[in-house]
């Protein structure tokens, strides 16, 4: 699927500010599932961009606006071609249990796995291990008695979160942690992703937070008059398969409708736009996202 994506971030300040230093993570990954064919980034007021890769391999652009300004606008346009992640045959093989499943679970508990994926196994501020998280994770179908594969357990966990928590954009904030979810029983994609990551790590399954976009425009009855936004989901490591994607917010599997920007330990590692400036603390933020399918 060929997708065209527009992402506009606009800050309006109460008074003139200066020395605005920012970094943005808005460049799609190029991997076995997607290719970024074109991207343009424009800054207003005009500022030169410096590019580098962070610790996790995400493309980062940084810039500074030193003069006085009352508004800062970041416009990103990109064209990405995507494909499905797993074929039906691969999914069937991944769900196969038996002895292979037991070996995979044993390897995840090993020192080798712990050393290899340490940054995606340790708790973070958003994904701290709590008694509630651990209880929730072990409540998944008994993998030992039923020979549930790692991939099957991850699917069950994703489904459990999706059905037992309500999507509510007004229930949480950007600071909400995984453990907070058990009191509210509702949240957004960021919260669902953090909860799944915390559960995975409690069972020694390496997991990371993914930031990107989910195309649903053609599923809205032919109208474009609905609010679009960035999306978050989870990648977990499955022995013999590698990093596999799971969306605890939406029922559909992560496939050609998803565009990945980058990944990290949690949301803090992959904030699309962040920075500091000198001046008034009063500001308003507006983010506009538009994802469209390009007909070929």
DRENBAPA-634661 format. One record per residue: residue in three letters; x, y, z of N, C-alpha, C in turn. Coordinates in nm, 3 decimals, padded with zeros to 5 digits. Example, Ala and Ser with C-alpha at 12.3 -4.5 7.8 and 13.67 -1.06 7.14 Angstrom:
  res     n_c1     n_c2     n_c3    ca_c1    ca_c2    ca_c3     c_c1     c_c2     c_c3
  ALA   01.319  -00.569   00.780   01.230  -00.450   00.780   01.320  -00.330   00.780
  SER   01.285  -00.225   00.708   01.367  -00.106   00.714   01.290   00.003   00.787
This chain:
  res     n_c1     n_c2     n_c3    ca_c1    ca_c2    ca_c3     c_c1     c_c2     c_c3
  UNK   00.084  -00.119   00.000   00.000   00.000   00.000   00.089   00.125   00.000
  UNK   00.053   00.222  -00.082   00.129   00.347  -00.089   00.052   00.456  -00.015
  UNK   00.117   00.516   00.084   00.051   00.614   00.171   00.124   00.748   00.168
  UNK   00.047   00.855   00.166   00.102   00.990   00.178   00.059   01.045   00.314
  UNK   00.156   01.094   00.389   00.130   01.137   00.528   00.175   01.281   00.547
  UNK   00.087   01.359   00.608   00.119   01.497   00.646   00.108   01.509   00.797
  UNK   00.211   01.564   00.860   00.213   01.580   01.006   00.256   01.723   01.036
  UNK   00.165   01.803   01.091   00.195   01.944   01.120   00.184   01.967   01.270
  UNK   00.290   02.021   01.328   00.294   02.056   01.471   00.311   02.207   01.482
  UNK   00.220   02.272   01.554   00.226   02.418   01.565   00.217   02.461   01.711
  UNK   00.316   02.540   01.753   00.318   02.600   01.886   00.289   02.750   01.873
  UNK   00.194   02.798   01.954   00.166   02.942   01.963   00.197   02.986   02.106
  UNK   00.282   03.088   02.119   00.328   03.133   02.250   00.256   03.261   02.293
  UNK   00.238   03.275   02.425   00.169   03.392   02.478   00.244   03.521   02.452
  UNK   00.376   03.516   02.459   00.462   03.629   02.428   00.578   03.579   02.343
  UNK   00.656   03.670   02.290   00.769   03.630   02.206   00.869   03.548   02.287
  UNK   00.920   03.442   02.226   01.019   03.356   02.290   01.145   03.353   02.202
  UNK   01.251   03.298   02.257   01.377   03.291   02.183   01.453   03.165   02.222
  UNK   01.562   03.140   02.154   01.650   03.025   02.183   01.572   02.894   02.196
  UNK   01.490   02.866   02.094   01.413   02.742   02.090   01.499   02.631   02.030
  UNK   01.525   02.528   02.109   01.608   02.415   02.067   01.521   02.290   02.066
  UNK   01.517   02.220   01.952   01.422   02.111   01.936   01.484   01.991   01.867
  UNK   01.422   01.874   01.889   01.455   01.756   01.812   01.326   01.685   01.775
  UNK   01.322   01.631   01.653   01.201   01.568   01.604   01.234   01.427   01.552
  UNK   01.139   01.337   01.577   01.149   01.199   01.530   01.026   01.171   01.444
  UNK   01.033   01.216   01.320   00.921   01.208   01.228   00.960   01.146   01.095
  UNK   01.071   01.073   01.092   01.116   01.008   00.969   01.084   00.859   00.976
  UNK   01.003   00.808   00.883   00.967   00.665   00.885   01.088   00.574   00.872
  UNK   01.084   00.464   00.944   01.187   00.362   00.930   01.179   00.301   00.790
  UNK   01.292   00.254   00.740   01.294   00.171   00.619   01.342   00.033   00.660
  UNK   01.254  -00.065   00.646   01.284  -00.201   00.689   01.220  -00.301   00.595
  UNK   01.212  -00.427   00.638   01.159  -00.532   00.550   01.010  -00.515   00.523
  UNK   00.941  -00.432   00.600   00.797  -00.416   00.584   00.756  -00.283   00.523
  UNK   00.845  -00.185   00.518   00.808  -00.056   00.464   00.931   00.016   00.408
  UNK   00.906   00.105   00.312   01.011   00.187   00.252   00.963   00.330   00.242
  UNK   01.046   00.423   00.288   01.015   00.565   00.278   01.075   00.616   00.147
  UNK   00.989   00.654   00.053   01.035   00.697  -00.079   01.065   00.846  -00.084
  UNK   01.000   00.923   00.003   01.019   01.068  -00.002   00.978   01.127   00.133
  UNK   01.053   01.228   00.177   01.014   01.305   00.295   01.068   01.446   00.285
  UNK   00.989   01.540   00.328   01.033   01.679   00.337   00.993   01.733   00.474
  UNK   01.081   01.812   00.533   01.055   01.874   00.663   01.079   02.023   00.649
  UNK   00.982   02.104   00.688   00.994   02.249   00.680   00.970   02.310   00.818
  UNK   01.054   02.406   00.855   01.044   02.473   00.984   01.011   02.621   00.960
  UNK   00.916   02.674   01.035   00.883   02.817   01.032   00.886   02.869   01.175
  UNK   00.969   02.970   01.207   01.064   03.041   01.122   01.172   02.945   01.066
  UNK   01.225   02.982   00.953   01.320   02.897   00.884   01.442   02.866   00.971
  UNK   01.484   02.739   00.971   01.599   02.697   01.052   01.665   02.578   00.985
  UNK   01.798   02.570   00.987   01.867   02.454   00.929   01.846   02.330   01.015
  UNK   01.842   02.213   00.950   01.822   02.087   01.018   01.951   02.007   01.024
  UNK   01.976   01.944   01.137   02.090   01.855   01.154   02.036   01.716   01.184
  UNK   02.090   01.614   01.118   02.035   01.480   01.127   02.134   01.382   01.187
  UNK   02.083   01.288   01.268   02.166   01.183   01.325   02.077   01.067   01.368
  UNK   02.136   00.955   01.403   02.063   00.840   01.455   02.081   00.831   01.606
  UNK   01.973   00.803   01.679   01.985   00.789   01.823   02.027   00.646   01.858
  UNK   02.033   00.616   01.986   02.080   00.486   02.035   02.002   00.369   01.976
  UNK   01.872   00.392   01.949   01.786   00.284   01.901   01.779   00.277   01.749
  UNK   01.855   00.363   01.681   01.857   00.361   01.535   01.750   00.446   01.471
  UNK   01.680   00.528   01.548   01.579   00.618   01.493   01.645   00.741   01.432
  UNK   01.592   00.787   01.319   01.643   00.908   01.256   01.589   01.030   01.331
  UNK   01.679   01.117   01.375   01.644   01.237   01.451   01.690   01.359   01.374
  UNK   01.606   01.464   01.370   01.644   01.593   01.315   01.639   01.695   01.429
  UNK   01.742   01.775   01.440   01.746   01.879   01.543   01.762   02.016   01.477
  UNK   01.712   02.119   01.545   01.723   02.255   01.492   01.706   02.355   01.606
  UNK   01.750   02.477   01.580   01.738   02.585   01.678   01.683   02.710   01.609
  UNK   01.594   02.779   01.678   01.544   02.909   01.633   01.583   03.010   01.740
  UNK   01.683   03.091   01.712   01.738   03.180   01.815   01.669   03.315   01.822
  UNK   01.614   03.364   01.711   01.549   03.494   01.710   01.413   03.492   01.779
  UNK   01.362   03.610   01.808   01.230   03.622   01.870   01.123   03.569   01.776
  UNK   01.028   03.492   01.831   00.916   03.443   01.752   00.797   03.412   01.843
  UNK   00.676   03.425   01.787   00.553   03.398   01.862   00.490   03.266   01.821
  UNK   00.542   03.207   01.713   00.485   03.083   01.662   00.597   02.995   01.607
  UNK   00.584   02.864   01.625   00.678   02.767   01.568   00.597   02.658   01.500
  UNK   00.624   02.634   01.370   00.550   02.534   01.294   00.647   02.434   01.232
  UNK   00.618   02.307   01.248   00.699   02.198   01.191   00.608   02.119   01.099
  UNK   00.643   02.115   00.970   00.564   02.043   00.870   00.646   01.928   00.813
  UNK   00.589   01.810   00.820   00.654   01.692   00.764   00.560   01.626   00.663
  UNK   00.611   01.604   00.542   00.536   01.534   00.437   00.618   01.411   00.396
  UNK   00.552   01.297   00.382   00.625   01.176   00.348   00.540   01.080   00.265
  UNK   00.606   01.000   00.185   00.540   00.895   00.108   00.605   00.762   00.143
  UNK   00.523   00.667   00.186   00.574   00.539   00.234   00.497   00.425   00.166
  UNK   00.570   00.323   00.125   00.509   00.202   00.069   00.523   00.091   00.171
  UNK   00.412   00.026   00.204   00.410  -00.077   00.308   00.364  -00.211   00.252
  UNK   00.390  -00.316   00.330   00.339  -00.448   00.295   00.303  -00.523   00.423
  UNK   00.235  -00.635   00.407   00.193  -00.712   00.523   00.314  -00.768   00.598
  UNK   00.297  -00.782   00.730   00.408  -00.828   00.813   00.429  -00.979   00.803
  UNK   00.328  -01.058   00.837   00.339  -01.203   00.835   00.237  -01.261   00.738
  UNK   00.278  -01.359   00.660   00.184  -01.430   00.574   00.099  -01.524   00.660
  UNK  -00.015  -01.571   00.609  -00.097  -01.667   00.686  -00.017  -01.791   00.726
  UNK   00.072  -01.836   00.639   00.153  -01.954   00.670   00.249  -01.925   00.786
  UNK   00.309  -01.806   00.784   00.400  -01.767   00.892   00.326  -01.754   01.024
  UNK   00.205  -01.698   01.020   00.125  -01.684   01.141   00.090  -01.821   01.198
  UNK   00.053  -01.914   01.110   00.018  -02.050   01.156   00.138  -02.117   01.221
  UNK   00.256  -02.098   01.160   00.378  -02.157   01.216   00.411  -02.093   01.351
  UNK   00.387  -01.963   01.362   00.418  -01.892   01.487   00.327  -01.938   01.601
  UNK   00.205  -01.978   01.568   00.110  -02.020   01.671   00.126  -02.167   01.710
  UNK   00.211  -02.238   01.639   00.232  -02.379   01.668   00.301  -02.396   01.803
  UNK   00.242  -02.475   01.891   00.300  -02.492   02.024   00.391  -02.612   02.033
  UNK   00.371  -02.694   02.138   00.451  -02.815   02.153   00.589  -02.787   02.208
  UNK   00.682  -02.876   02.173   00.817  -02.867   02.224   00.888  -02.740   02.186
  UNK   00.863  -02.690   02.062   00.928  -02.568   02.017   00.891  -02.451   02.106
  UNK   00.765  -02.447   02.152   00.720  -02.339   02.240   00.795  -02.345   02.373
  UNK   00.811  -02.464   02.427   00.881  -02.479   02.555   01.026  -02.433   02.544
  UNK   01.091  -02.468   02.435   01.230  -02.427   02.413   01.240  -02.275   02.403
  UNK   01.145  -02.213   02.332   01.146  -02.068   02.316   01.130  -01.998   02.450
  UNK   01.036  -02.045   02.532   01.016  -01.984   02.664   01.140  -02.001   02.752
  UNK   01.202  -02.117   02.745   01.323  -02.141   02.824   01.435  -02.047   02.781
  UNK   01.448  -02.023   02.650   01.555  -01.934   02.603   01.532  -01.791   02.651
  UNK   01.407  -01.748   02.654   01.378  -01.612   02.699   01.416  -01.592   02.845
  UNK   01.418  -01.700   02.923   01.456  -01.690   03.064   01.607  -01.699   03.083
  UNK   01.681  -01.720   02.975   01.824  -01.745   02.986   01.904  -01.616   03.003
  UNK   02.028  -01.631   03.049   02.118  -01.517   03.064   02.152  -01.456   02.928
  UNK   02.161  -01.541   02.827   02.191  -01.494   02.692   02.084  -01.396   02.644
  UNK   01.958  -01.432   02.662   01.848  -01.344   02.620   01.848  -01.216   02.703
  UNK   01.873  -01.230   02.833   01.874  -01.113   02.920   01.982  -01.014   02.882
  UNK   02.101  -01.063   02.849   02.211  -00.974   02.810   02.185  -00.910   02.674
  UNK   02.125  -00.984   02.583   02.102  -00.934   02.447   01.997  -00.825   02.442
  UNK   01.894  -00.838   02.525   01.780  -00.746   02.518   01.759  -00.667   02.646
  UNK   01.865  -00.642   02.720   01.850  -00.582   02.852   01.771  -00.452   02.851
  UNK   01.794  -00.365   02.748   01.725  -00.236   02.749   01.574  -00.249   02.728
  UNK   01.530  -00.364   02.671   01.387  -00.384   02.649   01.326  -00.481   02.749
  UNK   01.401  -00.508   02.856   01.351  -00.593   02.964   01.342  -00.518   03.096
  UNK   01.422  -00.415   03.112   01.421  -00.339   03.236   01.300  -00.247   03.244
  UNK   01.245  -00.227   03.364   01.129  -00.137   03.378   01.170   00.008   03.356
  UNK   01.075   00.090   03.314   01.095   00.234   03.298   00.988   00.306   03.380
  UNK   00.993   00.438   03.378   00.893   00.515   03.453   00.751   00.483   03.406
  UNK   00.733   00.460   03.276   00.600   00.432   03.222   00.562   00.284   03.236
  UNK   00.660   00.196   03.245   00.632   00.052   03.240   00.682  -00.021   03.365
  UNK   00.681   00.047   03.477   00.730  -00.013   03.601   00.647  -00.137   03.638
  UNK   00.716  -00.238   03.692   00.648  -00.361   03.733   00.580  -00.338   03.867
  UNK   00.452  -00.369   03.873   00.373  -00.357   03.996   00.302  -00.491   04.019
  UNK   00.251  -00.515   04.141   00.177  -00.639   04.164   00.059  -00.655   04.069
  UNK  -00.008  -00.543   04.035  -00.122  -00.550   03.944  -00.078  -00.593   03.804
  UNK   00.034  -00.539   03.758   00.085  -00.575   03.626   00.121  -00.722   03.622
  UNK   00.192  -00.770   03.724   00.236  -00.909   03.726   00.117  -01.005   03.731
  UNK   00.020  -00.971   03.812  -00.101  -01.056   03.821  -00.174  -01.060   03.688
  UNK  -00.182  -00.947   03.622  -00.250  -00.940   03.493  -00.177  -01.024   03.389
  UNK  -00.046  -01.017   03.390   00.033  -01.092   03.292   00.020  -01.242   03.310
  UNK   00.024  -01.290   03.433   00.016  -01.434   03.456  -00.127  -01.484   03.440
  UNK  -00.222  -01.393   03.427  -00.361  -01.432   03.406  -00.391  -01.477   03.265
  UNK  -00.293  -01.460   03.175  -00.309  -01.510   03.040  -00.311  -01.663   03.044
  UNK  -00.375  -01.723   02.945  -00.385  -01.869   02.935  -00.253  -01.937   02.973
  UNK  -00.262  -02.038   03.055  -00.144  -02.109   03.107  -00.059  -02.166   02.994
  UNK   00.053  -02.104   02.971   00.137  -02.147   02.859   00.205  -02.281   02.886
  UNK   00.231  -02.311   03.012   00.302  -02.435   03.045   00.215  -02.559   03.021
  UNK   00.088  -02.549   03.065  -00.001  -02.665   03.051  -00.054  -02.680   02.909
  UNK  -00.072  -02.570   02.839  -00.134  -02.575   02.707  -00.034  -02.563   02.593
  UNK   00.094  -02.555   02.625   00.194  -02.544   02.520   00.180  -02.420   02.435
  UNK   00.134  -02.311   02.494   00.111  -02.187   02.421   00.244  -02.128   02.375
  UNK   00.255  -02.099   02.247   00.378  -02.041   02.194   00.394  -01.897   02.243
  UNK   00.514  -01.844   02.230   00.539  -01.705   02.267   00.450  -01.613   02.184
  UNK   00.443  -01.639   02.055   00.359  -01.558   01.967   00.211  -01.568   02.007
  UNK   00.166  -01.688   02.039   00.028  -01.706   02.081  -00.002  -01.634   02.211
  UNK   00.093  -01.638   02.305   00.075  -01.567   02.432   00.066  -01.416   02.410
  UNK   00.147  -01.365   02.319   00.143  -01.221   02.290   00.011  -01.182   02.225
  UNK  -00.039  -01.265   02.135  -00.170  -01.237   02.076  -00.280  -01.237   02.183
  UNK  -00.273  -01.333   02.276  -00.373  -01.342   02.383  -00.366  -01.220   02.475
  UNK  -00.244  -01.175   02.505  -00.226  -01.058   02.590  -00.283  -00.934   02.522
  UNK  -00.251  -00.917   02.395  -00.301  -00.802   02.320  -00.454  -00.801   02.317
  UNK  -00.512  -00.918   02.293  -00.658  -00.929   02.288  -00.720  -00.900   02.425
  UNK  -00.657  -00.947   02.530  -00.708  -00.926   02.666  -00.714  -00.776   02.699
  UNK  -00.608  -00.704   02.667  -00.605  -00.560   02.692  -00.712  -00.490   02.609
  UNK  -00.725  -00.530   02.484  -00.819  -00.465   02.391  -00.963  -00.480   02.438
  UNK  -00.996  -00.597   02.495  -01.134  -00.624   02.534  -01.167  -00.579   02.676
  UNK  -01.067  -00.567   02.763  -01.095  -00.537   02.903  -01.075  -00.390   02.939
  UNK  -01.018  -00.312   02.846  -00.999  -00.169   02.870  -01.070  -00.089   02.762
  UNK  -01.124   00.025   02.801  -01.204   00.108   02.710  -01.117   00.219   02.653
  UNK  -01.126   00.238   02.520  -01.054   00.349   02.457  -01.128   00.478   02.490
  UNK  -01.060   00.569   02.559  -01.120   00.696   02.602  -01.013   00.804   02.601
  UNK  -01.014   00.894   02.502  -00.910   00.997   02.492  -00.911   01.099   02.605
  UNK  -01.016   01.100   02.686  -01.024   01.197   02.796  -00.990   01.136   02.931
  UNK  -00.957   01.007   02.934  -00.939   00.937   03.062  -00.799   00.950   03.120
  UNK  -00.698   00.972   03.034  -00.560   00.972   03.080  -00.486   01.092   03.023
  UNK  -00.361   01.108   03.065  -00.275   01.215   03.014  -00.147   01.152   02.960
  UNK  -00.060   01.236   02.906   00.067   01.186   02.852   00.157   01.131   02.962
  UNK   00.126   01.160   03.087   00.207   01.114   03.200   00.156   00.984   03.261
  UNK   00.044   00.930   03.214  -00.014   00.810   03.273   00.078   00.689   03.259
  UNK   00.093   00.614   03.368   00.178   00.495   03.370   00.095   00.368   03.355
  UNK   00.161   00.259   03.324   00.091   00.132   03.302   00.011   00.091   03.425
  UNK   00.069   00.107   03.544   00.001   00.065   03.666  -00.123   00.147   03.695
  UNK  -00.131   00.271   03.642  -00.249   00.355   03.664  -00.372   00.301   03.593
  UNK  -00.351   00.216   03.492  -00.461   00.169   03.410  -00.561   00.082   03.486
  UNK  -00.516   00.018   03.593  -00.603  -00.076   03.661  -00.711  -00.006   03.744
  UNK  -00.690   00.120   03.775  -00.792   00.196   03.846  -00.891   00.258   03.747
  UNK  -00.839   00.309   03.636  -00.925   00.377   03.538  -00.996   00.279   03.444
  UNK  -00.927   00.170   03.407  -00.978   00.070   03.313  -01.008   00.132   03.176
  UNK  -00.940   00.242   03.144  -00.959   00.306   03.015  -00.838   00.393   02.982
  UNK  -00.820   00.425   02.855  -00.706   00.505   02.816  -00.698   00.514   02.665
  UNK  -00.579   00.545   02.613  -00.556   00.558   02.469  -00.446   00.461   02.427
  UNK  -00.408   00.468   02.298  -00.311   00.372   02.245  -00.179   00.374   02.322
  UNK  -00.135   00.493   02.366  -00.010   00.502   02.443  -00.021   00.420   02.571
  UNK  -00.134   00.430   02.639  -00.154   00.358   02.765  -00.162   00.208   02.743
  UNK  -00.235   00.167   02.639  -00.248   00.024   02.610  -00.111  -00.036   02.575
  UNK  -00.032   00.041   02.499   00.102  -00.008   02.462   00.191  -00.021   02.585
  UNK   00.189   00.077   02.673   00.272   00.071   02.793   00.231  -00.047   02.882
  UNK   00.101  -00.072   02.892   00.055  -00.184   02.974   00.103  -00.317   02.916
  UNK   00.092  -00.333   02.785   00.137  -00.457   02.723   00.288  -00.475   02.739
  UNK   00.364  -00.368   02.724   00.509  -00.375   02.740   00.545  -00.417   02.882
  UNK   00.479  -00.356   02.980   00.507  -00.391   03.120   00.477  -00.538   03.147
  UNK   00.366  -00.589   03.092   00.331  -00.730   03.110   00.435  -00.821   03.044
  UNK   00.477  -00.784   02.924   00.578  -00.865   02.855   00.707  -00.873   02.935
  UNK   00.754  -00.760   02.982   00.880  -00.758   03.056   00.870  -00.833   03.187
  UNK   00.751  -00.836   03.246   00.735  -00.912   03.370   00.753  -01.061   03.347
  UNK   00.734  -01.106   03.221   00.750  -01.246   03.185   00.877  -01.271   03.105
  UNK   00.969  -01.174   03.109   01.098  -01.184   03.041   01.084  -01.191   02.888
  UNK   00.980  -01.129   02.834   00.965  -01.116   02.690   01.008  -00.975   02.650
  UNK   01.116  -00.958   02.575   01.159  -00.824   02.535   01.049  -00.753   02.457
  UNK   01.024  -00.627   02.492   00.917  -00.552   02.426   00.958  -00.406   02.416
  UNK   00.915  -00.343   02.307   00.948  -00.202   02.287   00.828  -00.124   02.233
  UNK   00.831   00.005   02.259   00.723   00.098   02.223   00.746   00.148   02.081
  UNK   00.641   00.146   01.998   00.652   00.189   01.859   00.561   00.310   01.837
  UNK   00.616   00.410   01.771   00.541   00.530   01.733   00.523   00.533   01.583
  UNK   00.404   00.571   01.535   00.382   00.576   01.392   00.242   00.621   01.357
  UNK   00.190   00.566   01.248   00.058   00.604   01.198  -00.021   00.478   01.160
  UNK  -00.153   00.491   01.169  -00.243   00.382   01.130  -00.345   00.439   01.033
  UNK  -00.342   00.390   00.910  -00.433   00.439   00.807  -00.570   00.373   00.819
  UNK  -00.674   00.455   00.842  -00.812   00.403   00.850  -00.907   00.489   00.767
  UNK  -00.851   00.578   00.686  -00.934   00.673   00.613  -01.039   00.609   00.526
  UNK  -01.007   00.498   00.458  -01.103   00.436   00.369  -01.205   00.350   00.445
  UNK  -01.193   00.345   00.577  -01.288   00.269   00.659  -01.391   00.359   00.726
  UNK  -01.388   00.489   00.693  -01.473   00.587   00.759  -01.594   00.627   00.674
  UNK  -01.641   00.537   00.591  -01.759   00.564   00.512  -01.739   00.665   00.400
  UNK  -01.613   00.679   00.356  -01.588   00.769   00.244  -01.569   00.913   00.283
  UNK  -01.571   00.944   00.411  -01.554   01.082   00.454  -01.417   01.102   00.517
  UNK  -01.360   01.220   00.495  -01.231   01.254   00.556  -01.250   01.343   00.678
  UNK  -01.377   01.366   00.717  -01.407   01.458   00.827  -01.400   01.386   00.961
  UNK  -01.287   01.328   00.991  -01.265   01.267   01.122  -01.122   01.299   01.165
  UNK  -01.103   01.303   01.295  -00.973   01.344   01.348  -00.874   01.229   01.340
  UNK  -00.758   01.255   01.279  -00.652   01.156   01.272  -00.541   01.196   01.369
  UNK  -00.460   01.100   01.407  -00.354   01.125   01.504  -00.244   01.023   01.486
  UNK  -00.133   01.048   01.552  -00.028   00.947   01.558  -00.080   00.826   01.634
  UNK  -00.012   00.714   01.616  -00.057   00.591   01.680   00.062   00.525   01.750
  UNK   00.032   00.439   01.846   00.137   00.366   01.918   00.097   00.220   01.928
  UNK   00.195   00.132   01.913   00.172  -00.010   01.931   00.298  -00.074   01.988
  UNK   00.310  -00.206   01.982   00.417  -00.278   02.052   00.489  -00.371   01.955
  UNK   00.621  -00.381   01.972   00.699  -00.486   01.909   00.758  -00.572   02.019
  UNK   00.738  -00.703   02.009   00.792  -00.797   02.108   00.878  -00.899   02.035
  UNK   00.982  -00.945   02.104   01.075  -01.039   02.040   01.027  -01.182   02.058
  UNK   01.012  -01.252   01.944   00.970  -01.392   01.944   01.085  -01.476   01.888
  UNK   01.138  -01.569   01.967   01.246  -01.655   01.916   01.207  -01.721   01.785
  UNK   01.301  -01.723   01.692   01.289  -01.778   01.556   01.214  -01.687   01.460
  UNK   01.140  -01.589   01.513   01.069  -01.494   01.426   01.129  -01.355   01.430
  UNK   01.188  -01.317   01.544   01.241  -01.182   01.560   01.137  -01.089   01.617
  UNK   01.150  -00.962   01.587   01.058  -00.862   01.640   00.925  -00.869   01.565
  UNK   00.817  -00.890   01.639   00.682  -00.899   01.582   00.595  -00.788   01.639
  UNK   00.504  -00.738   01.557   00.421  -00.623   01.596   00.284  -00.667   01.646
  UNK   00.235  -00.597   01.751   00.104  -00.624   01.809   00.039  -00.491   01.845
  UNK  -00.089  -00.478   01.815  -00.162  -00.355   01.845  -00.271  -00.387   01.948
  UNK  -00.249  -00.355   02.076  -00.351  -00.384   02.177  -00.471  -00.290   02.171
  UNK  -00.469  -00.193   02.079  -00.581  -00.099   02.066  -00.680  -00.143   01.960
  UNK  -00.630  -00.194   01.847  -00.716  -00.228   01.733  -00.715  -00.378   01.706
  UNK  -00.826  -00.427   01.655  -00.843  -00.570   01.631  -00.758  -00.620   01.516
  UNK  -00.743  -00.537   01.411  -00.672  -00.580   01.291  -00.525  -00.604   01.321
  UNK  -00.462  -00.704   01.255  -00.319  -00.726   01.275  -00.238  -00.610   01.218
  UNK  -00.118  -00.591   01.270  -00.031  -00.484   01.223   00.024  -00.524   01.086
  UNK  -00.020  -00.455   00.984   00.019  -00.489   00.848   00.040  -00.365   00.764
  UNK  -00.012  -00.368   00.642   00.018  -00.262   00.546  -00.046  -00.128   00.580
  UNK  -00.139  -00.125   00.672  -00.202   00.001   00.712  -00.120   00.077   00.817
  UNK  -00.011   00.017   00.862   00.070   00.078   00.968   00.201   00.131   00.910
  UNK   00.240   00.251   00.955   00.368   00.311   00.918   00.446   00.339   01.046
  UNK   00.561   00.277   01.057   00.644   00.293   01.177   00.740   00.411   01.162
  UNK   00.741   00.498   01.263   00.840   00.605   01.269   00.965   00.559   01.343
  UNK   00.948   00.495   01.457   01.063   00.450   01.534   01.020   00.377   01.659
  UNK   01.117   00.334   01.739   01.086   00.259   01.861   01.182   00.298   01.973
  UNK   01.140   00.266   02.095   01.222   00.292   02.214   01.171   00.210   02.330
  UNK   01.226   00.237   02.448   01.183   00.162   02.566   01.041   00.198   02.607
  UNK   01.002   00.324   02.590   00.866   00.369   02.617   00.846   00.501   02.542
  UNK   00.736   00.568   02.568   00.702   00.690   02.496   00.810   00.796   02.505
  UNK   00.876   00.807   02.618   00.975   00.912   02.639   01.089   00.904   02.538
  UNK   01.123   00.784   02.493   01.233   00.766   02.398   01.197   00.808   02.256
  UNK   01.069   00.818   02.226   01.027   00.833   02.087   00.924   00.945   02.070
  UNK   00.930   01.047   02.157   00.842   01.163   02.144   00.862   01.226   02.006
  UNK   00.756   01.246   01.928   00.773   01.300   01.791   00.841   01.436   01.787
  UNK   00.803   01.525   01.879   00.862   01.659   01.882   00.884   01.698   02.028
  UNK   01.006   01.739   02.061   01.031   01.788   02.196   01.142   01.892   02.192
  UNK   01.137   01.985   02.289   01.237   02.090   02.290   01.221   02.183   02.409
  UNK   01.304   02.283   02.414   01.301   02.385   02.519   01.315   02.522   02.453
  UNK   01.274   02.626   02.525   01.288   02.763   02.474   01.297   02.859   02.591
  UNK   01.338   02.981   02.560   01.350   03.084   02.662   01.237   03.185   02.644
  UNK   01.156   03.202   02.750   01.046   03.296   02.740   00.927   03.252   02.822
  UNK   00.810   03.304   02.786   00.687   03.276   02.859   00.655   03.128   02.860
  UNK   00.599   03.080   02.972   00.558   02.941   02.980   00.423   02.917   02.916
  UNK   00.355   03.023   02.873   00.223   03.009   02.813   00.234   02.969   02.666
  UNK   00.174   02.856   02.630   00.177   02.811   02.491   00.057   02.723   02.463
  UNK   00.019   02.718   02.337  -00.084   02.625   02.293  -00.024   02.538   02.183
  UNK  -00.063   02.412   02.180  -00.009   02.317   02.085  -00.122   02.260   02.000
  UNK  -00.101   02.257   01.869  -00.197   02.196   01.778  -00.123   02.101   01.685
  UNK  -00.169   01.977   01.679  -00.109   01.875   01.593  -00.214   01.827   01.493
  UNK  -00.179   01.831   01.366  -00.270   01.786   01.260  -00.203   01.674   01.181
  UNK  -00.270   01.560   01.173  -00.218   01.445   01.100  -00.317   01.406   00.990
  UNK  -00.265   01.381   00.871  -00.349   01.336   00.760  -00.278   01.221   00.689
  UNK  -00.343   01.105   00.684  -00.288   00.987   00.618  -00.383   00.947   00.506
  UNK  -00.331   00.944   00.384  -00.413   00.913   00.266  -00.349   00.804   00.183
  UNK  -00.432   00.721   00.124  -00.385   00.619   00.032  -00.364   00.681  -00.107
  UNK  -00.250   00.649  -00.167  -00.219   00.699  -00.301  -00.260   00.591  -00.402
  UNK  -00.355   00.627  -00.487  -00.400   00.533  -00.588  -00.297   00.523  -00.700
  UNK  -00.262   00.401  -00.738  -00.161   00.380  -00.842  -00.224   00.329  -00.971
